[in-house]
């Protein structure tokens, strides 16, 4: 049987990543925005991997310099003082693995299926599915709610980690059986919430159980609350910061069932344009003049996508002449991949939680990838790095005892986001 060189396997992993990032809207946008960071090692404080301290760390701008009203002759000496404006977040790397085995006897029975042939068929499929199949990287980014180690496994901090759904959308049925829920959804203590219309006021809590009259939901309204990367998500909870911004680490949770959208509770089919527009507005509130602080992409589940498409198609019908019709030119109806609404494109993804929308900012998220190795040559592992290496480690090992070839693909890294620039829309009532 012909072996596969480590370099060939590295090319398979890189090719799978190239194919996914070119054809998958989410990964394509992240790659275009420069949101994929390669060769990330250790914590910025110098901590080492597998130590008792954290492995990933960074800072957020949580406070502002506060200008004051002055006049000639007024003593402003007290204003000349050091300011603490940053808070440090901490976390750990995650890891996703996918593997298969090629039996020597099966290879003999399929005379044309040498190991090298499998590098063109089965191995690329396995590598691709590590990224996009259920339980893979994209699934975990959109569905995984895990704020800590889950048993002896290292999960990906998916968007639901700081954008929780209600009990029906975050449940045991929504996680692969190999993972344990790190935090019960009740620990987020979701409350009905009236957001401040101006300034940085505290808002008003309307009760422990969100109602149809709640436009937004707050995290940590009661005695308990959740954190993300070691920092509290509760509004106004960051301490030790000068002129702290009230929602410096707080995401926005919009209630799709809010009565006020159309006058009828739970009327998502007819109110979707309104609550998506509201989500974009809320995600833009920090600086509408800075595109890096505004939403630039949205992801819907299929139901919400169909709602949006039906609403658009009812009023934006396009008539195209026979000579101009093609799969790339819209006729009646709506596109099946992306819909443009309120300045950004909305895509749908089969990995999304049910009846959920994410309003996102690719400039405020990073997919951090650890250094990769492409296998052994001359007895030593060879490091491959940078964008050309892709995001997956692919290796093949011969097990002489079982006379089989073991093939594995690993994603070592983590998704890191700044919660304040992200919005989730779900039925929280």
N, C-alpha and C positions, 0 to 999 in steps of 0.2 A: 504494500500500500504506500502510495506516495504521501509524504508529509506536507504540511503547509508551513511555509516559513513565517516567523513572527512578523516580518515586514508585510507579508500578504495579509495577515490577520489585522494588522494595524490599518491597512488600506481598506479592509472590509468595514471596520468600525468608522473610519472617517467617511467612507462612501455612504454609509447608512445615515450619518448625521447630515451630510450634505443634502441627501435626498429628502429627508424629513424637513430640514430647515428651508428648503426651496419650495416645498409643496404644502407645508403646514403653516397656516396663518399666524398662530401664536409664536412658534419658534422662529418663523421668518421675521416677524416684527422685533423680537428680542435680539436676533442677530443683527438686523439692520440698525437698531438703536445702540449697538455696542453694549448690550446688557449681559453678554456672556463673558465672564472673566475666567481666564485659563491660568493654570499653574499656581493656584492659591494654596499657600502653606501656612499652617499654624495660626496663632493669634497675634495681633499686632503688638501685644505686650511681650512677645518673645516666648510665650508658653509653647510647649511641644505637644505633638499629637499624642493621644492616649494618656495624657497627664490628668491629674485630679482637677486641674483648672480648665477653663473653657478653651476651645480650639479656634473659634471665630469671634472676632470682635470688631467694633467700629463705633463711630459717634454720630449723633444727630444734633442739628442746631435746634435746641429746645427753647432758648431765650433770645431776646432782641435787645439791641441798644435802644434806650428810651430817650428820645429828644425831649427837652423841656422848653417852656416859654421863658425868655430872658429879656433883659433890657440893659442898657449901658449903666455900669456902676454896680450891678448886682453881683454879689460874691457867689461864684459857682464852683469854688474849690472843692466842695463836697462831692461834686460829680466826677472828679478825677479819682476813680477807684477801679481796681481790677474787677472785671465782670466774668462771671461763670455762665457761659451760654450753652455748653454742650453736655449731653448725657451719653454714657457709653452703654451700648447693647452687647450682649454676649450670647453665644450659641455654640452648637456643635455641628460637625459635618454629618450628612446622611449618606446612605449607601443603598443602591438598588442592584440586585443581581438577577441574572437569567441564565439558565444553563440547560444543556442537553447532552446526550451520549450517543455515540455512533458505534454500534456493535460490529465487531470484525466479521461475524458470520453474515450479518445483513449486507455488509459491503460485498462479500463474496457472491451472495445470491443475486445482487444487482450488479452484474459485471461491469456496467459502464459507470457506476456510481463510485468512483474513487474519492478519496478524501478531498482531492483538489477540485473535483466536480461539486462537492458539497459546499465548497467555499464560494460557489456562484449561485447556490440555491438556498439550502437550509440555513447555513450560517448567516447570510445577510438577512433572512427573514427573522431569525431569532434576535439578531442585533436590532433590527428595526422595531420589533415588538417590545424590546426593553425600553424604548422611548415612548411609543404611542399606544400600546395595548393596555387593557384593564390591569391595574396594578403597576404599570410602568411609570416613567418619569412624568409624562404629561398628566396622567390620571392623578398621581399624587399631588402635583402642583395645583390641580383644580378641586380635588376632593379630600385630601388628607388633612385631618385636624389632629395635630400632634405637637405639643409644646415641650416635650421632654423625651428621654429615652423610653421606648416602648419595650419593656422586657430587656432582652439582650440585643435588640435590633436598633438601628439608627434610621428613623424615618425622615422623610422630607417635610419641611415646614410648609405645607400647602396653604393656599389662600384662606381656607376655613379656620386655620389656626388663629388668625386675627379678624376674620370675617365670618363669625359663626352663623349657622342657620338656626332654624327652630328644631324642636325635638324630632320632627319627621324627616328633615333633610340631613341631619347629622345623627346617624344611628349605627348600630352594629352592622346593619345591612349594607351600609355604604362604605365599608372598609374590607379589604381583603382579609381573610381569616388569619393570615400569618401575622397581622399587626394587632396590637392592643390599643384601645383608645386611651391616650395619655391623660385626658382630662374630660370629665363629664360635662355635657353641655350646660347643666345646671350651675356649674361653677362660674360660668360667664355672668350669671345673674342678670339676664336681659330685662330691661325695664322700658315701659312706655316713656317717650322722650319728646319734649317740645324744644327743638334747637333754638338757640338765640338768633334773633334776626339781625342784630347789630352788635358790634363789640365782641367781647369774650365772656359774656355772662354765663351763668351756670345752667341756664335752662330750667325746665320744670319736669320732674318725674311724675308720671300719671298713674303708677301702680306697678306691682310686681309682675302682673300678667299683661303683656301688650294687648291692646284692644284695637278694634277697627278704626278708632278715632286717633290712633297714634301714627303720625306720618313717619317718624323715625324711632329707632330703638337705641337705647344707651347700654353700654357695657359697664357693669359694676355700679349700678344704682343703689344696691343694698349693701349688706354687711360684707359680702365676698365679691371678689372680682378676679379677672384673669389677666395674665400678662403675656407679652410676646417678646422673646429674646431678652428676658430678664427685666423688662420695663413694663410698668402698668399701662394697660389700655384705657383705664378709667379717665374720663375728662378731668383735667385739673389735678392729676395725681402726681405729676413729676415734681420732685422737691429738689432743693439745693441749686436752683437755677435763677439767675437774675432776670426779671421781667419775663418769666416763663409764659410761653404761649399755651393757652387753655387746652388746645387739642393737638399739641405737638406730636403725640404718639397715638392719637385716637382715630380709628376708621369711622366711616359713615355707614349705617345700616338703614336702608329705606324699606318701608313696609308697602309691598305691592298691593295689599288688601285694604289700604287706607280708604275710608269712605269718601273722603274729599276729592279723590281723583275724578270720579264721575257722578258721585252722589249715591253710588251703590257699592257696598262692601264686596270685595273679592271679584271685581269686574275687570280682571287683568286683560282680557281680550280686547276691551274697548279703551283701556286706560294706559296701555303700555307706552305709547308715545309720551304721555305726560310724565310717568314716573321715570322713564329713561332720561328725558330732558332734565328733570329735577336732579337725577343722579349726576349728570354731567355738570350742572350748575354747582352742586355741592362739592364735587371734586375739583372745581375751578376756583373755589372761594379764596384760596391762599394768595394767588397772584394771577389774575387773568391776563396780565401783560407779559408773563414769562411762560413760554410754551413748555418748559421743563416742569412746570408746576400745574399743568392742565392735563386732563385725561386725553389720551390719544388712541385708545382702542377699547372695544367692548366685546365681551363674550356672553352668549346666551345659550341656554339649553334649547332643544329643538322646539318645545312648546312655545316658549317666548319668541323664538325666531319666527315661527309660523304666525303668531299673533301680530308681530311687527310687519311681516310681509303682507298679511291680509289687509292691515290698515293702510299701508302704503299703496298697495295695488288698487284699493277702492277709490283712490283719489289721484294717483299718478300714473294713469294708463298711458302707454306709449304705443303709437301705431307706426309700424316699420314696413316699408315697401318690400315686396317680394325679393327684389334684387339685393337688398341690404341685410336680409335676415341671415343669421348664423347663430351658433351656440354662444358667441361672444356679444351679441347685440340683443338687448332686452326687447321683448315684445309685450304682450299683455302678461299679467302676473308679476312675479318678482324673482330676483336671482336666488340661487340655492346655496351660495357660498357666503356672500357679504351683502349687507344692506347699509346704505349711507343714511345716517340720521343725526341731526343736530351737530354737524361738523366732524363726526368721527364714524369709522366703519364698525359695524357690528357683525361678528361672525357667530356661527353656532358650532358646538363641539359635542360629540357623543359622550365625552368624559365629564360633562358638567353635572352638578347636582340638579335635581328636578326643579323646574320652574324657578330658575335663578338667573340673575344677570350680574356680571362683574364689570364695573366701570374702572378702567385701569390706566396707569401711567407707566410706560416702559422705561422712562428716564429715572423712575424711582424704584426700580427692582433690578436685582442682579442674580444671575444664575452662576454661582461660583463653582468652578471645577478644579479638583485637586490635580496634582501632577499624575500623568498616566505612564504606564509601562507597557511595552509591546511584546514582552516575553523574553526568553533566554536566547542569547547568541553567545557562543563561546563560554557558556556557563554563567553569564552575568545578565541581569535584567537591564534592558535598555530603556531609558526614559524618552518619551516623546512629548512635546509640549506645544503650546500655542494653538492658534486656530486651526492650523493644518492637521493637528492631531485629532480633532473632533472632541467629543465629550465622553467617549466610552473606551474602556479597557477591554480588549478581546484577546483571549488566550486559548490554546489547545494543549492538552496534556495526555500522554499515553499512560494508561494504567496497565502495567504488565501483568498484574495478578488477575485482573478481569479481562485482559486482552481487549480493551475498549479505548476509545478516544473521548475524553471529556472536554467539552467546549463551553466556555463561559463568557459572559459579557457583564461588565460592572460599570455603573455610574457612581463615581465618588464625588460628592459635592453637596451643595445646599442652595435653596432659594431664599434670598433675603430681600425683604420689601420694607418700605417706609409706610406704615399703615395709614397715615393721615391723607395720603394721596390716592386711596382706594375706596371704592364704594361697592357694597353688595345690596342687591334688591332681591327680597324673598318675601313670602307670606309669613309674617311674624305674629299674626293675630291668633 
